[in-house]
């Protein structure tokens, strides 16, 4: 077996160690045939807030360029590849062999019907016949080209296999199936990232309960249903995409390993591997980034056998977030108003107080300093509500109401060391004053605080009695 020298990124987009296929590290490290290359020690790196995501043009240039081609020549090669691919798909549809050659025993009248049906074939809601001039056709075809380094024949083969797989597994009708009732706690779609991409969360901790695990993977039928649910989840995300030039045409995946079972998960490991391979083969360039959060530390110093199943292009899309850097990493991609509060953001389910449109402000807190935020309130008879999250927390946090009248008493609302997710509080204003939030950062590390507030007219409870 060849030594494994393939790597993935950490939360700072730096090179870490072996490709994280999420659940497979423990099982495969126990494989006696598994050979580990020299382990790399993971080093902390300061996160560059100005670091941008991979630029598609640079990525395409690295794929097509030979070191001597100019950017204009590279773009011309890409355009030629797309034009050739378009012609190949057009001929395959009109020639009635995009899904393979028709059976010779099929009557001619049936072949004619099949030919007409093939002209209407679509993928992800986008017609594939280039002569229809749909604005999304080139966007979809380009994804297959990019996945195969703009090699037209390989891209065409990938497209064929994708369409055949979808037909054989009735993927176009999968959204009508009731699968969420069984596995809804294991994953969900929630809001969007900073570029408008849908975000899919998969929560592995639910399988720590052995009863849940046995119920989910206790039979081949149940296991296949779980795999189908994972496909349904990505199909739901696809419905939120816009396949046109400049549109949002990819998603973010977050794999949450908090409380995930570490042993006795052979079925889960196998299905996860299958799902990752299916997504690579049949959903090219749909997943923009896969972020693994709450991974154990030794996860960073492990090499993973299954990395050989993933292309180098897909491996670069994986990012590892250590437990202490989960919020910091996710906020790089997802704005605080769209990040669930359990990951350090401000978004809550069925929130009646705030919406994503409510403005979120940012305060940078230097190490060994005390910072304050004030919400002045002059209108009486209102209740002011505020949301606060500090990236990394580990600070002293205090909330108080200070009236404008010097003869009145201040009201201490909260005073404690805070660690964990976001905090929310409210206070009824019966006299002019201000809410003051004090954050004392006793560490040498910088912190960021995100906050928002809203006041609404309310009637005190004692009046209603």
QUIRAHU-V631064 format. One record per residue. N is the residue number from 0. RES is the residue in three letters. SS is DSSP state (H for helix, E for strand, - for the rest). PHI is phi in degrees with one decimal (* if undefined). OMEGA is omega in whole degrees, 0 to 359 (999 if undefined). Layout:
n=N res=RES ss=SS phi=PHI omega=OMEGA
n=N res=RES ss=SS phi=PHI omega=OMEGA
This chain:
n=0 res=UNK ss=- phi=* omega=180
n=1 res=UNK ss=- phi=-71.0 omega=175
n=2 res=UNK ss=- phi=-66.0 omega=182
n=3 res=UNK ss=- phi=-92.4 omega=182
n=4 res=UNK ss=- phi=-127.7 omega=183
n=5 res=UNK ss=- phi=-105.1 omega=189
n=6 res=UNK ss=- phi=-131.9 omega=177
n=7 res=UNK ss=- phi=-128.7 omega=185
n=8 res=UNK ss=E phi=-99.8 omega=170
n=9 res=UNK ss=E phi=-93.3 omega=186
n=10 res=UNK ss=- phi=-67.7 omega=178
n=11 res=UNK ss=- phi=-99.4 omega=182
n=12 res=UNK ss=- phi=63.3 omega=177
n=13 res=UNK ss=- phi=-95.8 omega=180
n=14 res=UNK ss=E phi=-74.3 omega=175
n=15 res=UNK ss=- phi=-111.4 omega=183
n=16 res=UNK ss=- phi=-127.2 omega=195
n=17 res=UNK ss=- phi=-31.9 omega=186
n=18 res=UNK ss=- phi=-55.4 omega=185
n=19 res=UNK ss=- phi=-83.6 omega=173
n=20 res=UNK ss=- phi=-88.7 omega=166
n=21 res=UNK ss=- phi=63.3 omega=188
n=22 res=UNK ss=- phi=-105.3 omega=195
n=23 res=UNK ss=- phi=-90.0 omega=191
n=24 res=UNK ss=H phi=-63.0 omega=185
n=25 res=UNK ss=H phi=-69.7 omega=184
n=26 res=UNK ss=H phi=-59.9 omega=187
n=27 res=UNK ss=H phi=-81.4 omega=175
n=28 res=UNK ss=H phi=-68.3 omega=177
n=29 res=UNK ss=- phi=-86.8 omega=180
n=30 res=UNK ss=- phi=-71.4 omega=183
n=31 res=UNK ss=- phi=-63.0 omega=180
n=32 res=UNK ss=- phi=-86.1 omega=184
n=33 res=UNK ss=- phi=-81.8 omega=179
n=34 res=UNK ss=- phi=-107.7 omega=183
n=35 res=UNK ss=- phi=-101.6 omega=175
n=36 res=UNK ss=- phi=-72.8 omega=179
n=37 res=UNK ss=- phi=-56.5 omega=183
n=38 res=UNK ss=- phi=-72.2 omega=180
n=39 res=UNK ss=- phi=-103.4 omega=176
n=40 res=UNK ss=- phi=-79.3 omega=181
n=41 res=UNK ss=- phi=-84.0 omega=181
n=42 res=UNK ss=- phi=-113.6 omega=176
n=43 res=UNK ss=- phi=-69.0 omega=178
n=44 res=UNK ss=- phi=-132.2 omega=176
n=45 res=UNK ss=- phi=-68.7 omega=181
n=46 res=UNK ss=- phi=-76.6 omega=177
n=47 res=UNK ss=- phi=-92.3 omega=184
n=48 res=UNK ss=- phi=-66.8 omega=183
n=49 res=UNK ss=- phi=-93.3 omega=182
n=50 res=UNK ss=- phi=-70.6 omega=182
n=51 res=UNK ss=- phi=-91.5 omega=174
n=52 res=UNK ss=- phi=-69.4 omega=179
n=53 res=UNK ss=- phi=-56.5 omega=178
n=54 res=UNK ss=- phi=-88.4 omega=184
n=55 res=UNK ss=H phi=-62.9 omega=181
n=56 res=UNK ss=H phi=-65.4 omega=178
n=57 res=UNK ss=H phi=-65.5 omega=180
n=58 res=UNK ss=H phi=-65.0 omega=179
n=59 res=UNK ss=H phi=-65.3 omega=179
n=60 res=UNK ss=H phi=-63.8 omega=179
n=61 res=UNK ss=H phi=-68.4 omega=179
n=62 res=UNK ss=H phi=-76.6 omega=187
n=63 res=UNK ss=H phi=-91.0 omega=185
n=64 res=UNK ss=- phi=-71.2 omega=178
n=65 res=UNK ss=- phi=-112.1 omega=180
n=66 res=UNK ss=- phi=94.7 omega=180
n=67 res=UNK ss=- phi=-116.2 omega=182
n=68 res=UNK ss=- phi=-75.0 omega=174
n=69 res=UNK ss=- phi=-79.6 omega=177
n=70 res=UNK ss=H phi=-54.7 omega=180
n=71 res=UNK ss=H phi=-66.3 omega=179
n=72 res=UNK ss=H phi=-68.1 omega=178
n=73 res=UNK ss=H phi=-63.6 omega=179
n=74 res=UNK ss=H phi=-62.3 omega=178
n=75 res=UNK ss=H phi=-64.9 omega=177
n=76 res=UNK ss=H phi=-62.7 omega=180
n=77 res=UNK ss=H phi=-64.4 omega=179
n=78 res=UNK ss=H phi=-62.8 omega=179
n=79 res=UNK ss=H phi=-64.9 omega=178
n=80 res=UNK ss=H phi=-62.7 omega=179
n=81 res=UNK ss=H phi=-65.8 omega=179
n=82 res=UNK ss=H phi=-63.9 omega=178
n=83 res=UNK ss=H phi=-64.8 omega=179
n=84 res=UNK ss=H phi=-65.8 omega=177
n=85 res=UNK ss=H phi=-57.6 omega=180
n=86 res=UNK ss=H phi=-63.2 omega=181
n=87 res=UNK ss=H phi=-65.7 omega=178
n=88 res=UNK ss=H phi=-68.2 omega=178
n=89 res=UNK ss=H phi=-58.7 omega=181
n=90 res=UNK ss=H phi=-64.7 omega=181
n=91 res=UNK ss=H phi=-66.9 omega=180
n=92 res=UNK ss=H phi=-73.3 omega=181
n=93 res=UNK ss=H phi=-68.4 omega=179
n=94 res=UNK ss=- phi=-86.4 omega=175
n=95 res=UNK ss=- phi=64.7 omega=177
n=96 res=UNK ss=- phi=-132.1 omega=178
n=97 res=UNK ss=- phi=-62.6 omega=179
n=98 res=UNK ss=- phi=-99.8 omega=182
n=99 res=UNK ss=- phi=103.8 omega=179
n=100 res=UNK ss=- phi=-66.9 omega=179
n=101 res=UNK ss=- phi=-65.1 omega=179
n=102 res=UNK ss=- phi=-61.3 omega=181
n=103 res=UNK ss=- phi=-65.6 omega=181
n=104 res=UNK ss=- phi=-84.1 omega=180
n=105 res=UNK ss=- phi=-73.2 omega=179
n=106 res=UNK ss=- phi=-58.2 omega=182
n=107 res=UNK ss=H phi=-57.1 omega=181
n=108 res=UNK ss=H phi=-65.5 omega=177
n=109 res=UNK ss=H phi=-70.8 omega=177
n=110 res=UNK ss=H phi=-63.1 omega=178
n=111 res=UNK ss=H phi=-64.0 omega=178
n=112 res=UNK ss=H phi=-64.7 omega=179
n=113 res=UNK ss=H phi=-61.8 omega=180
n=114 res=UNK ss=H phi=-63.7 omega=179
n=115 res=UNK ss=H phi=-66.8 omega=179
n=116 res=UNK ss=H phi=-65.0 omega=181
n=117 res=UNK ss=H phi=-66.5 omega=178
n=118 res=UNK ss=H phi=-63.8 omega=181
n=119 res=UNK ss=- phi=-98.9 omega=184
n=120 res=UNK ss=- phi=-63.2 omega=180
n=121 res=UNK ss=E phi=-137.9 omega=176
n=122 res=UNK ss=E phi=-131.3 omega=181
n=123 res=UNK ss=- phi=58.4 omega=179
n=124 res=UNK ss=- phi=83.4 omega=183
n=125 res=UNK ss=E phi=-114.2 omega=177
n=126 res=UNK ss=E phi=-59.7 omega=182
n=127 res=UNK ss=- phi=-95.5 omega=181
n=128 res=UNK ss=- phi=-71.5 omega=185
n=129 res=UNK ss=H phi=-57.7 omega=183
n=130 res=UNK ss=H phi=-68.4 omega=174
n=131 res=UNK ss=H phi=-72.7 omega=176
n=132 res=UNK ss=- phi=59.4 omega=175
n=133 res=UNK ss=- phi=-73.8 omega=184
n=134 res=UNK ss=- phi=-65.1 omega=182
n=135 res=UNK ss=- phi=-95.2 omega=185
n=136 res=UNK ss=H phi=-60.7 omega=180
n=137 res=UNK ss=H phi=-64.0 omega=179
n=138 res=UNK ss=H phi=-63.0 omega=180
n=139 res=UNK ss=H phi=-68.1 omega=181
n=140 res=UNK ss=H phi=-63.3 omega=181
n=141 res=UNK ss=H phi=-64.8 omega=178
n=142 res=UNK ss=H phi=-63.6 omega=178
n=143 res=UNK ss=H phi=-68.0 omega=178
n=144 res=UNK ss=H phi=-64.1 omega=181
n=145 res=UNK ss=H phi=-64.2 omega=180
n=146 res=UNK ss=H phi=-64.8 omega=181
n=147 res=UNK ss=- phi=-112.1 omega=176
n=148 res=UNK ss=- phi=54.6 omega=177
n=149 res=UNK ss=- phi=62.3 omega=173
n=150 res=UNK ss=- phi=-92.7 omega=192
n=151 res=UNK ss=H phi=-62.3 omega=184
n=152 res=UNK ss=H phi=-63.8 omega=179
n=153 res=UNK ss=H phi=-67.9 omega=178
n=154 res=UNK ss=H phi=-65.7 omega=179
n=155 res=UNK ss=H phi=-66.2 omega=178
n=156 res=UNK ss=H phi=-62.0 omega=178
n=157 res=UNK ss=H phi=-65.2 omega=178
n=158 res=UNK ss=H phi=-63.9 omega=178
n=159 res=UNK ss=H phi=-58.6 omega=182
n=160 res=UNK ss=H phi=-64.0 omega=178
n=161 res=UNK ss=H phi=-63.2 omega=182
n=162 res=UNK ss=H phi=-66.6 omega=179
n=163 res=UNK ss=H phi=-66.8 omega=178
n=164 res=UNK ss=H phi=-61.3 omega=180
n=165 res=UNK ss=H phi=-65.3 omega=180
n=166 res=UNK ss=H phi=-69.2 omega=183
n=167 res=UNK ss=H phi=-68.6 omega=183
n=168 res=UNK ss=- phi=-109.2 omega=177
n=169 res=UNK ss=- phi=51.8 omega=183
n=170 res=UNK ss=H phi=-69.5 omega=182
n=171 res=UNK ss=H phi=-63.3 omega=179
n=172 res=UNK ss=H phi=-106.7 omega=187
n=173 res=UNK ss=H phi=-70.1 omega=181
n=174 res=UNK ss=H phi=-69.9 omega=179
n=175 res=UNK ss=H phi=-83.3 omega=183
n=176 res=UNK ss=- phi=-84.2 omega=179
n=177 res=UNK ss=- phi=-87.9 omega=180
n=178 res=UNK ss=- phi=-114.1 omega=183
n=179 res=UNK ss=H phi=-64.9 omega=181
n=180 res=UNK ss=H phi=-64.7 omega=180
n=181 res=UNK ss=H phi=-91.5 omega=189
n=182 res=UNK ss=H phi=-125.8 omega=185
n=183 res=UNK ss=H phi=-58.1 omega=181
n=184 res=UNK ss=H phi=-74.6 omega=183
n=185 res=UNK ss=H phi=-91.5 omega=180
n=186 res=UNK ss=E phi=-176.6 omega=182
n=187 res=UNK ss=E phi=-164.4 omega=171
n=188 res=UNK ss=E phi=-96.7 omega=182
n=189 res=UNK ss=E phi=-146.5 omega=170
n=190 res=UNK ss=E phi=60.8 omega=187
n=191 res=UNK ss=E phi=-150.4 omega=178
n=192 res=UNK ss=- phi=-91.1 omega=185
n=193 res=UNK ss=- phi=-67.4 omega=179
n=194 res=UNK ss=- phi=-100.1 omega=178
n=195 res=UNK ss=- phi=91.4 omega=180
n=196 res=UNK ss=- phi=-75.8 omega=174
n=197 res=UNK ss=E phi=-61.7 omega=180
n=198 res=UNK ss=E phi=-116.2 omega=179
n=199 res=UNK ss=E phi=-107.4 omega=179
n=200 res=UNK ss=E phi=-112.2 omega=173
n=201 res=UNK ss=E phi=-120.0 omega=187
n=202 res=UNK ss=E phi=-104.6 omega=185
n=203 res=UNK ss=- phi=-88.0 omega=184
n=204 res=UNK ss=H phi=-65.4 omega=181
n=205 res=UNK ss=H phi=-64.1 omega=183
n=206 res=UNK ss=H phi=-88.1 omega=175
n=207 res=UNK ss=H phi=-67.8 omega=174
n=208 res=UNK ss=- phi=-71.7 omega=185
n=209 res=UNK ss=H phi=-64.1 omega=178
n=210 res=UNK ss=H phi=-67.0 omega=178
n=211 res=UNK ss=H phi=-65.9 omega=181
n=212 res=UNK ss=H phi=-62.2 omega=182
n=213 res=UNK ss=H phi=-65.8 omega=179
n=214 res=UNK ss=H phi=-65.7 omega=183
n=215 res=UNK ss=H phi=-78.5 omega=188
n=216 res=UNK ss=H phi=-119.3 omega=184
n=217 res=UNK ss=- phi=-73.7 omega=180
n=218 res=UNK ss=- phi=-144.8 omega=180
n=219 res=UNK ss=H phi=-64.7 omega=181
n=220 res=UNK ss=H phi=-64.9 omega=180
n=221 res=UNK ss=H phi=-66.6 omega=180
n=222 res=UNK ss=H phi=-64.6 omega=178
n=223 res=UNK ss=H phi=-64.5 omega=178
n=224 res=UNK ss=H phi=-68.2 omega=178
n=225 res=UNK ss=H phi=-64.0 omega=178
n=226 res=UNK ss=H phi=-61.5 omega=180
n=227 res=UNK ss=H phi=-66.7 omega=177
n=228 res=UNK ss=H phi=-64.0 omega=178
n=229 res=UNK ss=H phi=-62.6 omega=176
n=230 res=UNK ss=H phi=-67.5 omega=179
n=231 res=UNK ss=H phi=-61.7 omega=181
n=232 res=UNK ss=H phi=-62.3 omega=180
n=233 res=UNK ss=H phi=-73.0 omega=176
n=234 res=UNK ss=H phi=-67.9 omega=175
n=235 res=UNK ss=H phi=-63.7 omega=178
n=236 res=UNK ss=H phi=-65.1 omega=179
n=237 res=UNK ss=H phi=-60.2 omega=181
n=238 res=UNK ss=- phi=-65.1 omega=181
n=239 res=UNK ss=- phi=-92.4 omega=183
n=240 res=UNK ss=- phi=-88.3 omega=180
n=241 res=UNK ss=- phi=-128.0 omega=184
n=242 res=UNK ss=- phi=-87.0 omega=173
n=243 res=UNK ss=- phi=-151.3 omega=182
n=244 res=UNK ss=- phi=-59.4 omega=180
n=245 res=UNK ss=- phi=86.0 omega=181
n=246 res=UNK ss=- phi=-84.7 omega=176
n=247 res=UNK ss=- phi=-80.2 omega=186
n=248 res=UNK ss=- phi=-129.7 omega=177
n=249 res=UNK ss=- phi=-152.3 omega=184
n=250 res=UNK ss=E phi=-128.5 omega=173
n=251 res=UNK ss=E phi=-110.2 omega=175
n=252 res=UNK ss=E phi=-111.5 omega=174
n=253 res=UNK ss=E phi=-121.1 omega=177
n=254 res=UNK ss=E phi=-102.3 omega=183
n=255 res=UNK ss=E phi=-98.1 omega=182
n=256 res=UNK ss=- phi=-95.7 omega=180
n=257 res=UNK ss=- phi=-63.0 omega=181
n=258 res=UNK ss=- phi=62.2 omega=179
n=259 res=UNK ss=- phi=-69.0 omega=178
n=260 res=UNK ss=- phi=-65.3 omega=184
n=261 res=UNK ss=- phi=-100.9 omega=182
n=262 res=UNK ss=- phi=-136.1 omega=177
n=263 res=UNK ss=- phi=67.0 omega=183
n=264 res=UNK ss=- phi=-122.7 omega=183
n=265 res=UNK ss=H phi=-58.7 omega=182
n=266 res=UNK ss=H phi=-65.2 omega=179
n=267 res=UNK ss=H phi=-64.0 omega=178
n=268 res=UNK ss=H phi=-59.4 omega=182
n=269 res=UNK ss=H phi=-63.5 omega=181
n=270 res=UNK ss=H phi=-69.6 omega=178
n=271 res=UNK ss=H phi=-65.0 omega=177
n=272 res=UNK ss=H phi=-61.5 omega=179
n=273 res=UNK ss=H phi=-61.4 omega=182
n=274 res=UNK ss=H phi=-63.5 omega=180
n=275 res=UNK ss=H phi=-63.6 omega=178
n=276 res=UNK ss=H phi=-70.0 omega=177
n=277 res=UNK ss=H phi=-61.5 omega=181
n=278 res=UNK ss=H phi=-64.7 omega=179
n=279 res=UNK ss=H phi=-67.6 omega=186
n=280 res=UNK ss=H phi=-83.6 omega=189
n=281 res=UNK ss=H phi=-117.8 omega=176
n=282 res=UNK ss=- phi=-134.3 omega=185
n=283 res=UNK ss=- phi=-62.4 omega=176
n=284 res=UNK ss=- phi=60.3 omega=176
n=285 res=UNK ss=- phi=-82.5 omega=180
n=286 res=UNK ss=E phi=-91.3 omega=181
n=287 res=UNK ss=E phi=-77.4 omega=177
n=288 res=UNK ss=E phi=-144.1 omega=172
n=289 res=UNK ss=E phi=-118.4 omega=185
n=290 res=UNK ss=E phi=-106.7 omega=180
n=291 res=UNK ss=E phi=-99.4 omega=183
n=292 res=UNK ss=E phi=-113.7 omega=180
n=293 res=UNK ss=E phi=58.7 omega=175
n=294 res=UNK ss=E phi=-78.6 omega=177
n=295 res=UNK ss=- phi=-60.6 omega=183
n=296 res=UNK ss=H phi=-60.4 omega=183
n=297 res=UNK ss=H phi=-66.9 omega=175
n=298 res=UNK ss=H phi=-60.8 omega=182
n=299 res=UNK ss=H phi=-76.7 omega=181
n=300 res=UNK ss=H phi=-111.0 omega=178
n=301 res=UNK ss=- phi=-117.2 omega=170
n=302 res=UNK ss=- phi=-102.4 omega=187
n=303 res=UNK ss=- phi=-117.7 omega=183
n=304 res=UNK ss=H phi=-59.5 omega=187
n=305 res=UNK ss=H phi=-71.8 omega=178
n=306 res=UNK ss=H phi=-59.9 omega=181
n=307 res=UNK ss=H phi=-68.9 omega=180
n=308 res=UNK ss=H phi=-83.7 omega=185
n=309 res=UNK ss=- phi=-105.2 omega=177
n=310 res=UNK ss=- phi=-73.0 omega=179
n=311 res=UNK ss=H phi=-60.9 omega=180
n=312 res=UNK ss=H phi=-63.2 omega=181
n=313 res=UNK ss=H phi=-74.4 omega=179
n=314 res=UNK ss=H phi=-63.2 omega=181
n=315 res=UNK ss=- phi=-69.8 omega=181
n=316 res=UNK ss=- phi=-84.4 omega=181
n=317 res=UNK ss=E phi=-88.6 omega=178
n=318 res=UNK ss=E phi=-128.1 omega=179
n=319 res=UNK ss=E phi=-100.8 omega=178
n=320 res=UNK ss=E phi=-116.5 omega=178
n=321 res=UNK ss=E phi=-66.3 omega=184
n=322 res=UNK ss=H phi=-51.4 omega=183
n=323 res=UNK ss=H phi=-76.7 omega=182
n=324 res=UNK ss=H phi=-118.3 omega=183
n=325 res=UNK ss=H phi=-60.6 omega=183
n=326 res=UNK ss=H phi=-63.0 omega=180
n=327 res=UNK ss=H phi=-58.8 omega=181
n=328 res=UNK ss=H phi=-68.7 omega=182
n=329 res=UNK ss=H phi=-65.2 omega=180
n=330 res=UNK ss=H phi=-68.4 omega=175
n=331 res=UNK ss=H phi=-65.7 omega=182
n=332 res=UNK ss=H phi=-107.8 omega=188
n=333 res=UNK ss=- phi=-123.1 omega=179
n=334 res=UNK ss=- phi=-66.9 omega=185
n=335 res=UNK ss=- phi=-58.0 omega=180
n=336 res=UNK ss=- phi=-71.8 omega=179
n=337 res=UNK ss=- phi=-109.5 omega=181
n=338 res=UNK ss=- phi=-91.7 omega=180
n=339 res=UNK ss=E phi=-55.9 omega=185
n=340 res=UNK ss=H phi=-63.0 omega=180
n=341 res=UNK ss=H phi=-68.0 omega=176
n=342 res=UNK ss=H phi=-108.0 omega=177
n=343 res=UNK ss=- phi=92.6 omega=178
n=344 res=UNK ss=- phi=-93.1 omega=183
n=345 res=UNK ss=- phi=-112.9 omega=184
n=346 res=UNK ss=E phi=-82.3 omega=178
n=347 res=UNK ss=- phi=-125.5 omega=178
n=348 res=UNK ss=- phi=-67.2 omega=177
n=349 res=UNK ss=- phi=50.5 omega=184
n=350 res=UNK ss=- phi=-74.6 omega=179
n=351 res=UNK ss=- phi=-97.0 omega=183
n=352 res=UNK ss=- phi=-97.8 omega=183
n=353 res=UNK ss=- phi=-131.6 omega=174
n=354 res=UNK ss=- phi=-128.2 omega=179
n=355 res=UNK ss=- phi=-59.2 omega=180
n=356 res=UNK ss=- phi=-77.8 omega=178
n=357 res=UNK ss=- phi=-68.3 omega=187
n=358 res=UNK ss=- phi=-66.3 omega=177
n=359 res=UNK ss=- phi=-108.9 omega=179
n=360 res=UNK ss=E phi=-102.0 omega=183
n=361 res=UNK ss=E phi=-123.9 omega=176
n=362 res=UNK ss=E phi=-128.2 omega=177
n=363 res=UNK ss=E phi=-91.9 omega=185
n=364 res=UNK ss=E phi=-114.3 omega=179
n=365 res=UNK ss=- phi=-74.0 omega=179
n=366 res=UNK ss=- phi=-67.1 omega=179
n=367 res=UNK ss=- phi=56.6 omega=178
n=368 res=UNK ss=E phi=-134.2 omega=175
n=369 res=UNK ss=E phi=-117.7 omega=180
n=370 res=UNK ss=E phi=-120.8 omega=181
n=371 res=UNK ss=E phi=-130.6 omega=174
n=372 res=UNK ss=E phi=-127.1 omega=182
n=373 res=UNK ss=E phi=-120.2 omega=174
n=374 res=UNK ss=E phi=-118.2 omega=179
n=375 res=UNK ss=E phi=-67.1 omega=179
n=376 res=UNK ss=E phi=-136.1 omega=179
n=377 res=UNK ss=- phi=-105.9 omega=181
n=378 res=UNK ss=- phi=-81.7 omega=180
n=379 res=UNK ss=- phi=-89.8 omega=178
n=380 res=UNK ss=- phi=75.7 omega=177
n=381 res=UNK ss=E phi=-120.0 omega=172
n=382 res=UNK ss=E phi=-110.2 omega=178
n=383 res=UNK ss=E phi=-98.7 omega=180
n=384 res=UNK ss=E phi=-119.4 omega=180
n=385 res=UNK ss=E phi=-137.1 omega=179
n=386 res=UNK ss=E phi=-118.1 omega=180
n=387 res=UNK ss=E phi=-141.5 omega=168
n=388 res=UNK ss=E phi=-140.6 omega=176
n=389 res=UNK ss=E phi=-114.6 omega=182
n=390 res=UNK ss=- phi=-65.9 omega=181
n=391 res=UNK ss=- phi=89.6 omega=182
n=392 res=UNK ss=- phi=43.7 omega=185
n=393 res=UNK ss=- phi=55.8 omega=180
n=394 res=UNK ss=E phi=-134.3 omega=170
n=395 res=UNK ss=E phi=-91.3 omega=190
n=396 res=UNK ss=E phi=-126.2 omega=182
n=397 res=UNK ss=E phi=-136.5 omega=174
n=398 res=UNK ss=E phi=-123.0 omega=178
n=399 res=UNK ss=E phi=-153.5 omega=173
n=400 res=UNK ss=E phi=-105.0 omega=180
n=401 res=UNK ss=E phi=-114.3 omega=181
n=402 res=UNK ss=E phi=-72.0 omega=178
n=403 res=UNK ss=- phi=-69.5 omega=180
n=404 res=UNK ss=- phi=-72.5 omega=183
n=405 res=UNK ss=- phi=-64.7 omega=180
n=406 res=UNK ss=- phi=-84.8 omega=179
n=407 res=UNK ss=- phi=-89.2 omega=181
n=408 res=UNK ss=- phi=-92.3 omega=172
n=409 res=UNK ss=- phi=-74.9 omega=180
n=410 res=UNK ss=E phi=-116.3 omega=178
n=411 res=UNK ss=E phi=-82.4 omega=184
n=412 res=UNK ss=E phi=-97.5 omega=181
n=413 res=UNK ss=E phi=-161.8 omega=178
n=414 res=UNK ss=E phi=-154.5 omega=185
n=415 res=UNK ss=E phi=-164.8 omega=169
n=416 res=UNK ss=E phi=-80.2 omega=186
n=417 res=UNK ss=E phi=-114.6 omega=173
n=418 res=UNK ss=- phi=-138.9 omega=175
n=419 res=UNK ss=- phi=125.1 omega=188
n=420 res=UNK ss=- phi=-84.4 omega=183
n=421 res=UNK ss=- phi=-71.0 omega=179
n=422 res=UNK ss=E phi=-125.9 omega=179
n=423 res=UNK ss=E phi=-135.7 omega=179
n=424 res=UNK ss=E phi=-150.4 omega=179
n=425 res=UNK ss=E phi=-149.2 omega=181
n=426 res=UNK ss=E phi=-152.6 omega=178
n=427 res=UNK ss=E phi=-83.6 omega=184
n=428 res=UNK ss=E phi=-95.8 omega=178
n=429 res=UNK ss=- phi=-107.6 omega=176
n=430 res=UNK ss=- phi=-151.7 omega=181
n=431 res=UNK ss=- phi=-58.3 omega=180
n=432 res=UNK ss=E phi=175.2 omega=181
n=433 res=UNK ss=E phi=-152.7 omega=171
n=434 res=UNK ss=E phi=-88.4 omega=181
n=435 res=UNK ss=E phi=-119.4 omega=177
n=436 res=UNK ss=E phi=-108.6 omega=181
n=437 res=UNK ss=E phi=-115.0 omega=179
n=438 res=UNK ss=E phi=-121.9 omega=178
n=439 res=UNK ss=E phi=-105.8 omega=180
n=440 res=UNK ss=E phi=-96.7 omega=182
n=441 res=UNK ss=- phi=-86.8 omega=179
n=442 res=UNK ss=- phi=-98.3 omega=178
n=443 res=UNK ss=- phi=-86.6 omega=182
n=444 res=UNK ss=- phi=-86.2 omega=176
n=445 res=UNK ss=- phi=-72.6 omega=177
n=446 res=UNK ss=E phi=-129.0 omega=173
n=447 res=UNK ss=E phi=-121.5 omega=176
n=448 res=UNK ss=E phi=-116.2 omega=175
n=449 res=UNK ss=E phi=-112.5 omega=185
n=450 res=UNK ss=E phi=-151.8 omega=175
n=451 res=UNK ss=E phi=-156.4 omega=180
n=452 res=UNK ss=E phi=-146.7 omega=180
n=453 res=UNK ss=E phi=-155.3 omega=178
n=454 res=UNK ss=E phi=-114.4 omega=178
n=455 res=UNK ss=E phi=-140.3 omega=180
n=456 res=UNK ss=E phi=-70.3 omega=181
n=457 res=UNK ss=- phi=-138.8 omega=176
n=458 res=UNK ss=- phi=-107.8 omega=181
n=459 res=UNK ss=- phi=-58.2 omega=183
n=460 res=UNK ss=H phi=-62.6 omega=184
n=461 res=UNK ss=H phi=-68.1 omega=177
n=462 res=UNK ss=H phi=-73.7 omega=182
n=463 res=UNK ss=H phi=-77.1 omega=183
n=464 res=UNK ss=- phi=-78.1 omega=999
